[in-house]
Amino acid sequence: MHELSLCHAVMGVVDRARGDRTVSRVQLRVGQLRQVVPETLLYCWDLVTENTPMAGAVLDIDHVRVRLHCTDCGADTVIEKSLILLCDSCRSPTVQVREGEEFLVTTVHFATPTAPLSAPAEENDPEENSYGPIPST
């Protein structure tokens, strides 16, 4: 189960970037050739972040299909299910992988502190707060 070590690596990257901020969401781009099982990755994320400052942070996974470029005929191929790396047009195995090998942390979202709906009134003027005069009724 390499998903556990992947989650440890992601947590290390995010932990260095977060400073003292609270992480609410982490977005990943995961290529099909990485052979990552999304459900297992999500399960491991919860295990790895439990009892840490990142506990409760959501892991979003953007799945990237394999995209090949044939060096023989120049055609581009997107692999849907099979991981047989052949050109769809000429069936050549001489292809370059253009997408599908990624495992990237693309975005880290931080929780924003909740702002009060209204600021307390100033001691010297009970009819004003920092948002301007309070309308009288």
C-alpha angles and dihedrals in degrees: 000000000000090000089084093058090044090055091050089052093048091048090052092052093046093044092056091049099045101063106183095334124114115246115222102172139010121199122204135187108213121185121220091238090063088075092220118163104220096209091051092047091052091047092050091047090059090049095047096046096043112119092008131105087262095057110135095021110140119234113215117194122203106197115216118203121218114267118191134191117208113224090197103054102009096238123143119225131193114207111219107182114337117076093213104129103217132131110258091214104048102007091236118156090210097102138137119223107234098173137005104070096082127124104170138154099225104173138011117198119203126208113250118221113250111254118219115255091231133011120237116266117262113257093232096049117032091186095063138060131176090279094062134264119345109237114241119233 
